[in-house]
Amino acid sequence: MLREKIRMLNKILGCTLDENGFLQLKNVNLGTLNGVTDKTGSYTFDKNIKNVMEFDKAYSKIVQSAYPIS
C-alpha cells in the first residue's frame, strides 16, 4: 500500500531523478528565486520552510517504510 502512495505522489508531483541521483519535482512551482519566478508547476510548496521540511520528513518516512534496507 505504501508503494502505491509513493507512485501516486511521484506521478502527481512529476518526480524524476537527476544525473546525481537527487529527486526533482517537475510539477512543482518553486516560487521566486533571485527575482526569477518559476510558474512551471501545478503545485506550490508553502513559503514557510518549516512546512516544507515537514513534507520532506513525511515523504522520507513513507519511502523508508516502503523500501526498508535489508
N, C-alpha and C positions, 0 to 999 in steps of 0.2 A: 504494500500500500504506500509506503514512503517513497519508493522509486517512481510510482505513478505521479505522486505530488511533485517530485523533482522534475520529471519530464514535462508536466503541465506548466510549472513555473518557468522552466527554461524556455519553453516554446513561447509563452506569453511575453517574457522579457527579452527574447531574441538572444539567448546566451550562446556564445561561442568561445573557444579557447584561442588565444593569440599564439604567436610563434614562441613565446616564452612560457606558455602554459598558464597564463593568467586569464581568468574569466572576464569576458567582455559582454556588456549588456547592450545589444544593438537597438533595442526598442525602448530605451530609457532616455528621457530628456535630462541632460546633466546640468541644465541651468546656464548661468553666465560665469565665465572664467576669463579673466584679463580683458574684459569688455566685449568678449565674443559670446553670443547666446546660441546654445545648441537647442534647436527645436525639432530634431530629427525623430525623437522617440514619442511614443504614445503615452508613456508613463513618466512621472517625475518623482524623484525622491524628495522627501522633506528637506528643507534647507537647514533644519536643526540636525547637526552631525550626530547628536546623541540618539535620535530616532533612526538615523541611517545605520548606526552601529548596532542597534537593537535588531534591525532586519538582518544585518550581516551575521550576527550571533545566532539568530533563529534559523537562518538558512544553513549555516555551517553545521548546526546541531542535527538538522534533518538529514543532510548529506552524510555526516559521520555515522548516524544511526542506520542509514540505509546501506552504507558501504563500509562496514567495520573492517579494521585491519586484522587479518587473521594470522 
